[in-house]
Amino acid sequence: MPVLLALDSATEMMALAVVTPGPAKLFEAAGGAQASARMLPELKALLADAGLKLADVDAVAYGQGPGAFTGLRTACAVAQGLAFGLDKPVLAIDSLMLVAEDARTQGAGDDIWVAMDARIGEIYAAHYRWVDGAWQVASAPALYAPAALLSRWGQPAAVAGTALSAYADGLGSLPSAWPQTQSRAAALARLAGAAWQRGEARDAAEAVPVYVRDKVALTTAERELAKS
């Protein structure tokens, strides 16, 4: 079993993990503007708690998105900097798949749509299926208006993510809804280990965020129109 550093700041919650031959070391805290300042010190603390040092790390996993622009850039930059400094590869982790993995462990089943609040009236969403002990992407991460997502997913078996609360009226009643995350860090650790086992390690130069949106805020005129 390798030693992996794993980090994700695609949402308001920063999730960190150190995957070791023993139990993974996990940390979660508020992300946002605090993520860039806290990420490295907390990762080093997790390593120390595991009795390890940076030289023991085999790869650095990071949440590649989609998600908050600043958070994605922070995770990518820290992962890339660590990997270059250690001369180790990176592992890119689908940040929406983290939500599906967490929901699966809560009992959501093996066919899950993830719907995360993307702000300004939109949702990051993707569809995943758990088949033979691994996740398959049935519908890749994309950006939707609530009405478009309702049309896209039809009658989903289960839905997980923050959009369930943020757009409760727009998404309506669902047969199986999982709005709360149990442990994003634990899900990150499991997906990082699985990615390593599948041989998905890549050169640090290939560490790039996945953006599915190129507009991060409404204009003043658009905000005033939304109020009317």
N, C-alpha and C positions, 0 to 999 in steps of 0.2 A: 504493500500500500504506500502510495507516495505521500509527501507532505505538500499540501496545497494551501496557498493563501487565496481567499475568496472575498470579494467585496462588491457591494451593490448600493447605489444611491439614486436609483431611478425614481423613487417616490419620496414622500416626506420622511420616511423611515430609512435610516442607514442600517444595512445589515452586513456583518462581517463574520467570517468563519476561518478557522484553521483546521483543515482536514488532516488527520494523523492516523497511524495504524490503530490507535485507540479511539475513544470517543472524541468527536469533533468539539472544538472550543468555539463558542458562539457569543456574539455581542450584537445588541440592537439598541439604537438610540435615535433621537430626532436627527433628521438629516438636513436638507436644505442648505442654508449658508454655513451651518456648523460642520457639515461633512468634510470639507476640505481641510479644516483645522484639526479635526479629531481622528480622521481615518488612520493616518500613519501611527500616531501614538497608541491607539487602541489595538491595531494589528500587532504591534510590537509587544503590547501587554499580553495579548492572547498567545503569542509565540512563547513568551517567558513563562506563562502559566502552564504551557505544555512541555516545558523544559527544552525548548528548541530555540534556534537562532535563525536569522535570515539566510545564512549559508546552507541551512538544511532544506530550504524550500525547493521543490521540484518544478513548480509552475504557479502562475498567478491567474486566477479566474476573476472575471469581472462581468457585471450586468451590463450588457451592451445596449439595452433599450428594447422597445421604445419607452419613453418616460420624460421626465423633466430635463430640459436642455442642460441646465447647469449641473444637475446631478449626474447626467450621463458623461459630460465632459470631465467631471471630477473623477469618477470611477475609471474612465479610460486613461486619463493622464497619470493617475497614481499607479494603476496596473502596468502601464507601459513603462513608466519610470523605474518601478521596482524590477520589472522583467529585464530591462536593458542593464540595470545596475548589477543584477545577479547573473546575467547571461543565461536566462531561463525563458521558456516559452510562455504564451498566454493561452487562456481558454475563454472563449466568448460564450456567455450564458444569456439566453433569451429571458429578458426581465418579466415578460408576461407568463412564460412557462413556470417561473418561480411561484406565481399565484396558483396556477393549476396544480403544481406539485404539493403546495401547502393544503389546498382544498381536498386533494385526494387523500391525504393523511387524516383529514378531518371526517372523511366518509362521504365525499361528494361523488364517488364513483370513478369510472374510467373514461367518461366522455364529457368533457368540460369546455364550455366557452368562458374565456376570461374577458371581463369588461372593466377597464380602469378609467377613472375620471381624468380626462385630458384637459380640463378647464375650457373656457370660452365656448361652452355648449357642445363639446365633442368628447368622444370616447375612443381610447385605444382598445382594440379587441382582437382576439385570435381564438381559434378552435383547436383543441388538442385531444388526442385519444391515447390512452395507456394500453399498449399492445405488447404482449410477451415481455413484460418487465421494463419497458422503455416508452418514452413519449414519442408520438408521431404528430407532426403538424398537419392538421386537416385543413386549416385556413390560416394563412400567414398573418402576422400582425399588420393591422391597418387602422386608419382613422375613420370614424363614422360619426354622423349625427345620430341621435337616439332613434329617430324614425327609420333611418336607413339600416341601422343595426337590427332592429326588430324584424324588418323585412328580410335581412340577410340570414338570420339564424332560425327563422321559422319557429319551431317548438323545441328548444334546446333541452337536453337531458338534465344539465346542471349549469349554473352560471356562478362565477366567483369574481370578486373584485369590488373596488371602491365605487364604481359607477352605479352599483345597486342602491347605494344610499344617496349619492349625489343626483341621480336621475330616476328616483323611485317612481315618480308620476309618469315619466316618459317611457319607462321600460315595462311598466305594468306588473301583473302578477306572474310569478314563475314557479314551476313545480318544485324546483330545488335550488335555493339561493344561498350563497356563502359569502356574505359581504365582509366578514372579518378574517384577518390573517392570524393564524396561530403562532407561527414562527417562520418569518421570512429567511432568517439566518440559517435555520435548520434545512429548509428547502434548498437554499443556495449551496450548502455543503453537500447535500445529496446529488444535486445536478452537476456540481463541479467534479465530484468523484466519478460520476457516470461518464461525463465528457472525457475525462482522462482515460478511463478504461476503453472508450471507443476510439482512442487515438486522435482526438481533435485538437491537440496542442499545436499552436501556430507560432511563427516568429513574432516577436514583440512589435515589429514594425507594422504588423497587420491588425493591431488593436485599434479599432475604430468604432465609434458609436453608431447605432442604427436609429436614424431619425425617420419617422413616417409623416412628419409635419414640418413645413418650412415657415410657419407663421406662429409666433409665440404669444401674441397679445392683440387685443382689439384696438383699433384706432379710437380717438376721442369721439368721432362722429358715430362709429359703430356702437360704442358703449351707450351713447345717448339714444340711439335708435332702439337698442335692446330694452331701454327703460320705458319706452313709449308703448 
